[in-house]
Amino acid sequence: MSYGPRTISVAPMMDWTDRHCRLFHRQITRHTWLYTEMVTTGALLHGDVPRHLNFNEEEHPVALQLGGSEPEDLAKSARLGRQWGYDEINLNCGCPSERVQKGAFGACLMAEPKLVADCVKAMRDAVDIDVTVKHRIGIDDVESYDFVRDFVGTIAEAGCKTFIVHARNAVLKGLSPKENREIPPLRYEYAYRLKKDFPALEILINGGIKTVAEIDLHLQHVDGVMLGREAYHNPFLMAGFDARYYSQLDGGLQPTRNDVIAAMVEYARAQLAAHGDGGKGLRLNSITRHMLGLMAGLPGARAFRQTLSDSRRLALGDPALLMEALSHTQLVTLE
């Protein structure tokens, strides 16, 4: 079976998929498509651009997810993303949080497909890289397939070729963002139908996917699978992805957990040397907090997590803590 560059991706997740998380994931899989946390147009146009857009070259391929609803602001922000070297600009039409709703973007944009089309067109006119849309299948009690079909059709007419379908409704009132990821039922068949109705579009599916078997099942119906929380809590699941889905790129050599730890020790040392600033800048925990799930399912995983969560040891800022955490596992006999 032939796979494309976005066959597997890791979802944009607020407070999780920052540049340290993405660099960590890149040690496990070289080709899985990565996404930033959502960055609002206001943060880019009126804030600290380097803080929001700086990333490590090793992260490629990496996409910038934007939050906004003003075509001109999104075009300017997309242009900044292109200038900083991102491989894709993604528009968030799926986040259900009230904070996002007050900014008139996120999932509530699904009620205004013509506005989203204008936003997409403005961004496509501004950059020469892919502009994609991540969305839900409905909002509140609107559960008809026709709703998401018409949404996708309208945006596609503006030139968008790639849609990432979080296969749940977004409940804008009454559910927290966490509840919105768990309570509304998953309707994967809606994503499958979108691919049948729009065969020329690239359709990626997202929501509740945890295993390689599930990924392979979805790939029989759509073009790609986006992992969310499972990629964060059980990141070594991704270690076999290069060999399974991207072997045409480099043979798909699979890293070990030891390899990942060794690379992250060096990364942490370099980052702390450059940005530590005597305890006032980057802290070790900003890097290690993303690694707590690396040993998920292995003997010693709990001790590994506890060591990397020891605030007293973390405060010392010594990346050798990662090697100490590794020593609590039985990895030498397992790999």
N, C-alpha and C positions, 0 to 999 in steps of 0.2 A: 504494500500500500504506500502511496506517495503522500508525504506529509509536508505542510508548509511551515513558514517561520513562526506563525502564531498557533501552531498545533497545541502547545501547552503554554500557559501563562500563569503568573501569580497576581492575584487581584490587588488593586490599590486598597490599602487598609489604613485608616487614620490611626496615628500614634504607633503604627507597627512598621510599615514598609518605607522607612527612611533609608538614607544612603548606606548606613551601616548594616541594616537588615539585608538590603539588596546585595551588598558586597559579600555578606555571609552566604546568601543563597547562591551567589555566583561561584562560590567554591564547591558547591554541591552539583550544580548543573550549569554548563557553559552556555547553553543555547535557549533554555526556557525564557520566554519573553517576560520581562519584569516591568512593573508599574510603580510610579511614585505614589505617595499619599496625595489626596486631592489638595491642590493649591488654588486658592481663589484668585480671581483677576485683581481684586483689591489689594491682596498681599503683594502681588507682583508690580502693580502700577503705582502703589503708594508705600511699599515697604522695602525690605532688605532683599533685593533680587539674588545676590550670591548665596545668602543663607537658604533661600528656598530652592534654588536651581542647581547649586553646585553638586556634582556627583563624580564618582570614580570612573575613569575610562574603562575599567574592567567590567563595568555593569552592562555594557552594550550586549544585546539590544535592550533598550530601556525606553519606556513611554512616559510622557508627562501627562498626568490627569489634571484638567482644569475644572474649576467650578465657577460658573458665571452665567449671565443671561443677556448681557449687552453685546451685540455683535461686534461693535467697534472695540470694546475692551477685550473681548476674546481674541480678536484678530491681533491686537497688539501683544497680548500675552502669548499667543501661539508663535508669533514672530520671535519673541524672546526665547521661547523654548527651542525653536529651531536654531537660533544663534548660539545657544549654549550646547547644542549638539544632540538633542534628544531625537530618537528615531521615529516617534509617533506623537501626535497630540490627541488626547482622548477627552471627550466632553462628558461630564458626570450628569446623567439624567436618572440616577437611581438612588441617591442617598436620601433617606426619609427623615433625617433629624430635623427638629423644629428650628435649630439654629440655621440650618441650610435653607429651610423654607422661608425664613424671614429675609434671607437674601434673594428670594425668588428664583432659586435654582435647585438642582438636584432632581428628585423624583417628581416634584410638582411641575416640572417642565414638560412632563409627558402630556399634560392637559393643553399644552400650547405647541403642537407639532410645527406649525408654520414659523413660530419664533425660533424653534430649534433648527429648522431648515435654514433660516436666515443666519443663525449663528454658525452653522456648519459651512455655509457658503462663504461667509466672511473669513473664516479661518482657512478654508481651502484656497481662497484668493491670496491669502497672506503668506502661505508656506508651500513648499514643494515636497513635503512629507505627508504620510497618511494622516487623515483626520478621521477619528473613529468615535462611536457613541456607545456608552455603557448605560443600560436602562433596565427597568423592571418590565413585567408583562402586563401590569395594570396598576391603578391607584385606587385606594380605598375599596369600595364595593363594586368597582367596575371590573368584572371578571371575564368579559367576552373576548374571545380570541380576535375578533374583528378590531378591537381597540388597538392592540399592539400591532396587528397587521397594517392598519391604516397609518399608525405612527411611523413604523419602519418604511412604509411606502413613500410617505411624504418626505422623510429625511433622505431617502435614497435618491429622490428626484433632485435634491440639492448637491448630489455628487458623493455622498458617503457610501463607501463600499463595504465597511466592516462594522458589524453590530455585535456587542457583547450583551447577551441576554441573561440577566439574573432572573431565573425562572420562578419568581414569587411576585405577588402583588406588594406594593408599598402602602402601608396603612399610615396615612399622614397624621391622623389624630388618634390618640389613645394607646399607641404602642411605642416603646423606646426603640432606638436603633438596634439594640441587641435583640429585642423581641421580634423586630421586623426581619431579622435573619433566621428566626426559628419558628415563629407561629404561623404566618401565612403559608399555606400548602405549596409544595413544589409542583409545578406543572411543566415537566420537561417536554411534554408533547407539543407545547406551544412553540418552543424553539425548533423542534423538528419540523413543524408545519411551516414556520417561517422559511426554513431552508428549502422546503418543497415549493413554496409560493414564490420565493425569490432565489432561484438556483444560481444566479450570477453573483449574488452577494456572499461575502464571507460571514458566516454566522458562528459565533463562539457561545458556549453555554457555561453558566456559572450557577452555583448554589448547592451546598450540601454534598459535594463530591469528595470522596475520601480514599478511594482505592484505584489501583491500576485497572482492575477488572471493570470498574464503573467508567473510568476514562475510555477504555477501549469500546465499551458498549455505546457510549455517547458518540464516539468518532465514527460509528456506523451511520449516524444520522446528520451530524453537523461537522463543521470544518475545524473546530478547536474546542478545548476545554480550559476553563480558567478555575484554578484552585484558590480557595480563600484561607479559612482558618486552619485547614489540615496542613497546608504548606508551612504555616507558621508554627503550629504545635508539634508537627511530626515532619520536620524539614528533610530528613534523610530519605523520606519516601521519594524525593526527586533525584536521588543518586543514580537511578537506572534510566532516567528519562533520555539522556543524550544517546545512549546505546539503542533504546527502544524507538525513539521518535526522530532523532537527528543524526543517525549513524552516517548518513550521506555527507555530513559536513566534516567530520574528522575521525570517524571510526568509533566514536562514543566510548572512550575509556572512562571507567567508573572510579571515582575517588573513594578512599576509605574515610572513616571518621577521623582517624589519626591524621590524614592529609589535611582535612578541613581544620582541625585544631591547630596544626602547625602553621597553616597559612594565616589563621586568624590571630595567632600570637604575634606574628610579624606585622600584620596589619595594625593591630592595636598599638604596638610599640611605635610604629611610624606615625599614627594619628595622634597619640598622646604627645610625642615629641614635637609635632607641628602645631597642635591646638590645645595642649593641656593647660598651659599658662598658669602653672603653679596652683592647680586646684580650682581656679576661677573659670576655666574654659571647659573643654571636653573632659568627661569623666569616663572611667573604664566601664561603668555600668551602662553607659549609652550604647556600648558595643555588645557586652556580654548578655544583656537582657534578652536579646534576640536569639540567643543560642541555647536557652534552657531546654528546648525540646530535642536537641540533637541526639540524645541517648534514649529517646522514648522507646519503651519496650525492652530495654536491655537491663541485665543485672547491674545494679549500681546507679541507675538513672536518678533515683531520688537523692543519693549522696552527691551526684554531679550537680543537680539543681540547687541543692542546699549550699554547696561550696560557692557556686556562682552567684548566690543570693546573699552571701555574708557581707553585710554592709561595712563591718569593720575592716575586712580584708579588701573589699572593693575600694575603700577610701585610700588605701595605700597606693593604688594606681599601678600595680605591678601585673602585667599580662601573664606572668608565670602562674598566676592563679588558675588559668585555663589548664595548664599541665597538671596542677594539683587536682583539679576537678576530674581530669581524665584518669588519674591514678586510682580513683575510687571505683572505676568500672572494670569489667573483666575483658576489656576490648582486645587485649593481646591474644587471648585464647579464642576470641570470636572472629577475628579478621586476619 
